[in-house]
């Protein structure tokens, strides 16, 4: 079994996975964890883990700053 980040994560400048990018896009839309969970058919707890990973990888303390950083970096489009 391969170890380490997937090729798609290595290709992302922030090391975000495809799912984390989906979650980041939903954060940029202003969705809550519950709304993201419903959209992506995940549990809220799983979404919370993804949000935490996004914040950690972007080095930001909260959702708003993570979205602002992602917009500046071109990861997501401003809404």
C-alpha positions in Angstrom: 0.0 0.0 0.0 1.4 3.4 -1.0 2.4 5.8 1.8 2.5 9.5 2.0 0.3 12.1 0.3 -1.5 11.3 -2.9 -0.3 12.8 -6.2 -3.3 15.2 -6.1 -2.3 16.5 -2.7 1.3 16.9 -3.6 0.2 18.9 -6.7 -1.7 21.3 -4.5 0.5 24.1 -3.2 -1.0 23.9 0.2 -1.1 20.1 0.3 -4.9 20.1 0.3 -6.7 16.9 -0.7 -9.5 16.9 -3.3 -12.1 16.6 -0.5 -10.5 19.4 1.5 -10.7 21.6 -1.6 -14.4 20.8 -1.9 -14.8 21.7 1.8 -12.8 24.9 1.2 -15.1 25.9 -1.7 -18.1 25.3 0.5 -16.5 27.5 3.2 -16.1 30.2 0.7 -19.8 30.0 0.0 -20.4 30.6 3.7 -21.9 27.2 4.4 -22.0 25.8 7.9 -20.6 22.4 8.7 -24.1 21.0 8.7 -24.8 22.4 5.3 -21.4 21.1 4.0 -22.2 17.7 5.4 -25.6 17.5 3.7 -24.1 18.6 0.4 -21.2 16.2 0.4 -23.1 13.4 2.2 -20.7 13.3 5.1 -21.2 13.4 8.8 -20.8 16.8 10.5 -17.9 15.4 12.5 -16.1 14.4 9.3 -16.6 17.8 7.9 -15.2 19.3 11.1 -12.1 17.2 10.7 -11.7 18.4 7.1 -12.2 22.1 8.2 -9.6 21.6 10.8 -7.2 20.1 8.3 -7.8 23.0 5.9 -7.1 25.6 8.7 -4.0 23.8 9.7 -2.6 23.4 6.2 -3.3 27.1 5.3 -1.9 28.2 8.7 -5.0 30.2 9.6 -6.9 30.3 12.9 -10.4 30.6 11.5 -12.7 29.9 8.5 -12.8 33.5 7.3 -9.1 34.0 7.2 -8.7 30.6 5.5 -11.1 31.6 2.8 -9.3 35.0 2.4 -6.0 33.2 2.1 -7.4 30.7 -0.4 -8.9 33.5 -2.5 -5.6 35.4 -2.6 -3.8 32.2 -3.5 -6.3 31.5 -6.3 -7.6 28.2 -4.7 -11.2 29.4 -4.7 -13.0 32.3 -6.4 -14.4 35.1 -4.3 -18.2 35.0 -3.8 
